[in-house]
Each structure stands twice: as structure tokens, then as C-alpha cells.
Amino acid sequence: MALALKKVDYQRVLIDTANKPDWYMRDVNPHGTVPTLQVRAGPGRGDGVIITDSEQACAFIDDKAHSVQLGFAEEIVPELAPKNLDEHQKQRLNDVIGGVFPAFAACVKNTEEAKVDELAVVLESKLTALNDYLVENKPSMFLCGDTPTTHDCNLAPKLYHLRVVGSHLPAKKIRIPEKCAALSQYIRDIEAHPAFQETCYPEAVVMAGWSKFL
């Protein structure tokens, strides 16, 4: 999503996380996690770089891509890093975003029926905290204003996974609470953004990625 927002040419390669290719584990990311940003060596790119942390990848893209060439003209692309947050606000936002995916993953990976409700309550608390942040940030459309930032690029795919898996596996009780109206609206807005639409992968790919836990 960050690549699309910065108008960078890129090649997307989908990795089957249930059956990771040898070349990916050997040459790209021995840890096997996704996503991974790989910038190949070449003119103007130095020796190349591989970044396996999505937040760091977004920051790298934002730092390196300042403009795009359009014919004979050059277009300056906007920075994705928000400028209106102090250190306390940044930390709070990171905490709010960071709590969602681990709670969601715990629900997906759980194999004990007795723990379903307990884990669902934890996830609901994390989603409620995110909803509260969005309510406080109104009338902004996204996390830090009316245009997506690196924080939105970090959060949007996680919420997409949550929404898709939850809709396919109702027994896991993974859902956006009805009381979280601001969060539901945020999901509609971010998923409607052209950069999300350009880089989003099909629901079947999401489900395949979690298949070993289902």
C-alpha cells in the first residue's frame, strides 16, 4: 500500500505461507515471515536491501521515494509519515495498532474451544481501544488525518485479515464489535482507497495463509 501511495513501480510476489518456497527462505527471508520488501541492487539502488518488518518497510519507502517521473515532468509525492503527532501521541498510536494483530492471531491459532470466549474478549478490548482512538481523532477519515499515512499502511492489511478470517470462521468469534461504529467506518474508508484496492489480495489468499491453523 505504501508503494502505491508513493507511486513506486514494484512487482508483487505472493508467498504461500503454508508451503514457503525454498528460494524465499534461502535468499530473501530465512524467518519466513511476510511481507518482505526486497530492493534489488542496481543503478541508484546501491547493493540492494531486504526489510522483513512491515513498519520499517513503510518508513524506508517513505524516506527513499520523494518523486516520480511523468514523461518530461517530475511529480513530488507526499510524505507518508504524519507530522502532527508528538512523541506521546506516536507511542499511544503504536500501542493501539500493535495490540490488534497479536490478539487476532491468538484467536485464529487457538485450538481449545474452552478458550474461544476468553480470547474473543481480549480481541474486543483491543478493537475497542482502536475505535476509541478513532472517535477522538474525528473528523479525520484516517488515523492521522484525511490522507493515509505509514500507520494506515501498517494497520489496514491487519484489519483486512481480521475481517476476512472472521467472516469465514464464525466459530472463532473474530468480529468487529457492533459498538465500534468508528472502526467499521474506518475499515470501509481505507478499503475503498485506491492504494488499498491496487495492492489488496483476494480473500482466498488470506484464508490459504492461515490454513495450517484452521
Protein Blocks (a to p, Z undefined) as FASTA:
>chain_A
ZZmmnopacddddddfklccfklmmmmmmnopacdddddedehklnopadfbfklmmmmm
mmmmmbdcehjbccddddfbdfkbcfklmmmmmmmmmmmmmmmmmmmmpcbfklmmmmmm
mmmmmmmmmmmmmmmmpcbfblnbjbdcfklmmmmmmmmmmmmmmmmmmmnopacdfklm
mlmmmmmmmmmpmklmmmpccfklmmmmmmmmZZ
